[in-house]
């Protein structure tokens, strides 16, 4: 019995390491944000008539598809990740997980998630999930090393989750769904650029260029962020303009949009890392506040 204890301890450590590795492949924080936007899309489409079984299955299916896309992203970028300090300790570049098991894991997640959406929700939501997965993993991911236009391509899968949520509740793609898509689509640009500004030194090691200017950090890239945060304000007011939501969410959206715009202007003025981090923080504040405001204004 005494000799078995070290073996049990070692086995437990291996299992724990595997579980941590799989969790890192999924990118829990990013996946949670994506699933949150799907949930908000569903609640807005359901308009108070929530089918809780469908809602839970939507969250599960969306989580699995997003986790699959993130795992595929790391599989495709395993050599690139070795070059960057931020990603060198991920499961694949650090050899804590093998390519075969990571690929099987990603495949199982994706197939299961698509099946859940297609069988238990509706085929349209599954089709949107497939499109988002393919665009993110197989178009956006390799394009990151070729052109900053990857941000434009990546904005599509980044904004599709809110459409999936709406479709799960309504089984259609109406004008309101596209308004929600537009908000999340435009939000992707300053959000991604703020991250790229903060991480530019690391990105350069891997040959990744996501900032809109070839010069990288500077007035030109910051000006692009101003344009898109400014554009967010009128786009976010479209649901109120067409009578889908009311004045309360409109006021909140203008306020949070103004805060986001202020951060972009501050980055243009100072062009420093602190301002870029504040813009990144502003992006993380903006989206959940905007979506929650729209949901509450509609359902209450």
C-alpha positions as CSV (number, residue, x, y, z in Angstrom):
1,X,0.0,0.0,0.0
2,X,2.8,2.4,0.8
3,X,4.4,1.9,-2.6
4,X,1.0,2.6,-4.3
5,X,0.6,6.1,-2.9
6,X,3.3,7.8,-5.1
7,X,1.7,6.2,-8.2
8,X,-1.7,7.4,-7.2
9,X,-0.3,10.9,-6.6
10,X,1.5,10.9,-9.9
11,X,-1.6,9.7,-11.8
12,X,-3.7,12.4,-10.2
13,X,-1.1,15.0,-11.2
14,X,-1.2,13.8,-14.8
15,X,-5.0,13.9,-14.9
16,X,-5.0,17.4,-13.4
17,X,-2.4,18.6,-15.9
18,X,-4.5,17.2,-18.8
19,X,-7.7,18.9,-17.5
20,X,-5.8,22.2,-17.2
21,X,-4.5,21.8,-20.7
22,X,-7.9,21.1,-22.1
23,X,-9.3,24.1,-20.3
24,X,-6.6,26.3,-21.8
25,X,-7.3,25.0,-25.3
26,X,-10.9,26.1,-24.9
27,X,-9.9,29.6,-23.7
28,X,-12.5,29.8,-21.0
29,X,-12.6,33.6,-20.7
30,X,-13.0,34.2,-24.4
31,X,-15.5,31.4,-24.7
32,X,-17.5,32.8,-21.8
33,X,-17.8,36.2,-23.5
34,X,-18.9,34.6,-26.8
35,X,-21.5,32.4,-25.0
36,X,-22.7,35.5,-23.1
37,X,-23.4,37.3,-26.4
38,X,-25.4,34.3,-27.7
39,X,-27.4,34.3,-24.4
40,X,-28.2,38.0,-24.9
41,X,-29.2,37.4,-28.5
42,X,-31.6,34.6,-27.3
43,X,-33.1,36.7,-24.5
44,X,-33.7,39.6,-26.9
45,X,-35.3,37.3,-29.5
46,X,-37.4,35.4,-26.9
47,X,-38.8,38.7,-25.6
48,X,-39.6,37.2,-22.2
49,X,-40.8,33.9,-23.5
50,X,-37.9,31.8,-22.5
51,X,-37.8,28.0,-23.2
52,X,-35.2,27.1,-20.5
53,X,-34.4,23.8,-22.0
54,X,-33.6,25.4,-25.4
55,X,-31.7,28.2,-23.7
56,X,-29.4,25.8,-21.8
57,X,-28.8,23.7,-24.9
58,X,-27.9,26.9,-26.8
59,X,-25.4,27.8,-24.2
60,X,-23.9,24.3,-24.2
61,X,-23.8,24.0,-28.0
62,X,-22.3,27.5,-28.3
63,X,-19.7,26.7,-25.7
64,X,-18.6,23.6,-27.4
65,X,-18.4,25.1,-30.9
66,X,-16.5,28.1,-29.5
67,X,-14.2,25.9,-27.6
68,X,-13.5,23.8,-30.7
69,X,-12.7,27.0,-32.7
70,X,-10.3,28.1,-30.0
71,X,-8.6,24.7,-29.8
72,X,-8.2,24.6,-33.6
73,X,-6.7,28.1,-33.4
74,X,-4.1,26.9,-31.1
75,X,-3.4,23.7,-33.1
76,X,-2.8,25.9,-36.2
77,X,-0.7,28.4,-34.3
78,X,1.3,26.0,-32.2
79,X,4.6,27.0,-33.9
80,X,3.7,30.7,-33.7
81,X,2.8,30.4,-30.1
82,X,6.3,29.2,-29.2
83,X,7.7,32.5,-30.3
84,X,5.6,34.7,-28.0
85,X,6.0,35.1,-24.3
86,X,2.3,35.3,-23.7
87,X,1.5,32.0,-25.4
88,X,4.7,29.9,-25.1
89,X,3.2,28.1,-22.0
90,X,0.1,27.0,-23.8
91,X,-0.5,23.2,-23.8
92,X,0.8,22.6,-27.3
93,X,3.9,24.7,-27.5
94,X,4.9,23.5,-24.0
95,X,4.2,19.9,-25.0
96,X,1.8,19.3,-22.2
97,X,-0.7,18.0,-24.8
98,X,0.0,16.2,-28.0
99,X,-1.3,17.2,-31.4
100,X,-3.4,14.0,-31.8
101,X,-5.3,14.4,-28.6
102,X,-5.8,18.1,-29.1
103,X,-7.1,17.5,-32.6
104,X,-9.5,14.8,-31.4
105,X,-10.6,17.0,-28.5
106,X,-11.3,19.9,-30.9
107,X,-13.2,17.6,-33.3
108,X,-15.4,16.1,-30.6
109,X,-16.2,19.6,-29.2
110,X,-17.1,20.9,-32.7
111,X,-19.2,18.0,-33.8
112,X,-21.1,17.7,-30.5
113,X,-21.8,21.4,-30.4
114,X,-23.1,21.5,-34.0
115,X,-25.2,18.4,-33.4
116,X,-26.8,20.0,-30.3
117,X,-27.7,23.2,-32.2
118,X,-28.9,21.4,-35.3
119,X,-30.9,18.7,-33.6
120,X,-32.2,20.3,-30.5
121,X,-32.5,24.0,-31.5
122,X,-32.8,24.5,-35.3
123,X,-30.7,23.9,-38.5
124,X,-30.1,27.6,-39.1
125,X,-28.3,28.1,-35.7
126,X,-26.1,25.1,-36.5
127,X,-25.3,26.5,-40.0
128,X,-24.3,29.8,-38.4
129,X,-22.1,27.9,-35.9
130,X,-20.3,26.1,-38.7
131,X,-19.7,29.3,-40.6
132,X,-18.3,31.0,-37.4
133,X,-16.0,28.0,-36.7
134,X,-14.7,27.8,-40.2
135,X,-14.1,31.6,-40.5
136,X,-12.3,31.9,-37.2
137,X,-10.2,28.8,-37.3
138,X,-9.4,28.4,-41.0
139,X,-9.6,31.9,-42.5
140,X,-8.9,34.4,-39.7
141,X,-6.2,32.4,-37.9
142,X,-3.8,31.9,-40.9
143,X,-4.6,35.4,-42.2
144,X,-3.2,37.0,-39.1
145,X,0.3,36.6,-40.3
146,X,-0.4,37.9,-43.8
147,X,-2.5,41.0,-43.4
148,X,-4.1,43.3,-40.9
149,X,-7.3,42.8,-42.9
150,X,-7.6,39.6,-40.8
151,X,-9.4,41.9,-38.2
152,X,-12.2,42.5,-40.8
153,X,-12.5,38.8,-41.4
154,X,-12.4,37.9,-37.7
155,X,-15.1,40.4,-37.0
156,X,-17.6,38.1,-38.7
157,X,-17.2,35.0,-36.5
158,X,-16.9,37.4,-33.6
159,X,-20.3,38.9,-34.2
160,X,-22.1,35.7,-35.3
161,X,-22.8,34.4,-31.8
162,X,-25.5,37.1,-31.1
163,X,-27.1,36.0,-34.4
164,X,-27.1,32.3,-33.2
165,X,-28.8,33.3,-30.0
166,X,-31.5,35.3,-31.9
167,X,-32.1,32.4,-34.3
168,X,-32.3,29.9,-31.5
169,X,-35.2,31.9,-30.1
170,X,-37.0,32.9,-33.3
171,X,-35.8,30.6,-36.0
172,X,-35.3,33.5,-38.4
173,X,-32.9,36.3,-39.2
174,X,-34.9,39.6,-39.1
175,X,-33.7,43.2,-39.3
176,X,-33.3,43.4,-35.5
177,X,-30.9,40.4,-35.5
178,X,-28.8,42.3,-38.1
179,X,-28.8,45.4,-35.9
180,X,-27.4,43.4,-33.1
181,X,-24.8,41.8,-35.4
182,X,-23.8,45.3,-36.6
183,X,-23.1,46.5,-33.0
184,X,-21.0,43.5,-32.2
185,X,-19.3,43.6,-35.6
186,X,-18.1,47.2,-35.3
187,X,-17.1,46.7,-31.7
188,X,-14.6,44.0,-32.8
189,X,-12.3,46.6,-34.4
190,X,-11.4,48.9,-31.5
191,X,-11.5,45.9,-29.2
192,X,-9.0,43.9,-31.3
193,X,-6.8,46.9,-32.1
194,X,-6.5,47.8,-28.4
195,X,-5.3,44.2,-27.7
196,X,-2.9,44.3,-30.7
197,X,-1.5,47.7,-29.5
198,X,-0.8,46.3,-26.0
199,X,0.7,43.0,-27.4
200,X,2.4,44.4,-30.5
201,X,6.0,43.6,-29.3
202,X,5.0,40.0,-28.7
203,X,3.1,39.8,-32.0
204,X,6.2,41.1,-33.9
205,X,8.1,38.1,-32.7
206,X,5.6,35.9,-34.5
207,X,5.1,38.1,-37.6
208,X,1.6,39.0,-36.7
209,X,0.3,42.5,-37.7
210,X,-3.2,43.3,-36.6
211,X,-3.0,47.1,-36.2
212,X,-4.5,49.0,-39.1
213,X,-1.4,51.0,-39.9
214,X,1.8,49.4,-41.3
215,X,3.7,51.6,-38.8
216,X,2.0,49.8,-35.9
217,X,1.5,51.9,-32.8
218,X,0.9,55.5,-33.7
219,X,-1.6,58.2,-34.6
220,X,-2.9,56.4,-37.7
221,X,-3.9,53.2,-35.8
222,X,-5.4,55.3,-33.0
223,X,-7.4,57.3,-35.4
224,X,-8.9,54.1,-36.9
225,X,-10.0,53.2,-33.4
226,X,-11.7,56.6,-33.0
227,X,-13.6,56.2,-36.2
228,X,-15.0,52.8,-35.2
229,X,-15.9,53.7,-31.6
230,X,-17.6,56.8,-33.0
231,X,-19.5,54.7,-35.5
232,X,-20.7,52.4,-32.7
233,X,-22.9,55.2,-31.2
234,X,-25.4,55.7,-34.1
235,X,-25.4,51.9,-34.9
236,X,-26.2,51.1,-31.3
237,X,-29.2,53.5,-31.5
238,X,-30.8,51.7,-34.4
239,X,-32.9,49.3,-32.3
240,X,-34.4,52.4,-30.5
241,X,-34.8,54.2,-33.8
242,X,-36.9,51.4,-35.3
243,X,-39.0,51.0,-32.1
244,X,-37.5,47.7,-30.9
245,X,-36.2,49.2,-27.7
246,X,-36.8,52.5,-25.9
247,X,-35.2,55.6,-24.5
248,X,-33.6,54.0,-21.5
249,X,-31.3,51.7,-23.4
250,X,-30.6,54.6,-25.8
251,X,-29.4,56.8,-23.0
252,X,-27.2,54.0,-21.6
253,X,-25.8,53.2,-25.0
254,X,-24.8,56.8,-25.7
255,X,-23.2,57.0,-22.3
256,X,-21.2,53.8,-22.6
257,X,-20.4,54.6,-26.2
258,X,-19.2,58.0,-25.2
259,X,-16.9,56.5,-22.5
260,X,-15.5,54.1,-25.1
261,X,-15.0,56.9,-27.6
262,X,-13.2,59.0,-24.9
263,X,-10.7,56.1,-24.4
264,X,-10.0,56.0,-28.1
265,X,-9.5,59.7,-28.3
266,X,-7.2,59.5,-25.3
267,X,-5.1,56.8,-27.1
268,X,-4.8,59.1,-30.1
269,X,-3.6,62.0,-27.9
270,X,-1.1,60.0,-25.9
271,X,-0.2,56.9,-28.0
272,X,1.0,55.0,-25.0
273,X,0.4,51.5,-23.5
274,X,-1.6,52.8,-20.6
275,X,-4.1,54.4,-22.9
276,X,-4.3,51.3,-25.0
277,X,-5.0,49.2,-21.9
278,X,-7.7,51.6,-20.9
279,X,-9.3,51.3,-24.4
280,X,-9.1,47.5,-24.1
281,X,-10.8,47.8,-20.7
282,X,-13.4,50.1,-22.3
283,X,-14.1,47.5,-24.9
284,X,-14.7,44.8,-22.2
285,X,-17.1,47.2,-20.5
286,X,-18.9,48.3,-23.6
287,X,-20.3,45.1,-25.0
288,X,-21.9,43.5,-21.9
289,X,-23.3,46.8,-20.8
290,X,-24.8,47.5,-24.2
291,X,-26.3,44.1,-24.6
292,X,-27.7,44.0,-21.1
293,X,-29.2,47.4,-21.6
294,X,-30.9,46.4,-24.8
295,X,-32.3,43.2,-23.2
296,X,-33.6,44.9,-20.1
297,X,-35.2,47.7,-22.1
298,X,-37.0,45.2,-24.4
299,X,-38.1,42.7,-21.8
300,X,-39.0,45.1,-19.0
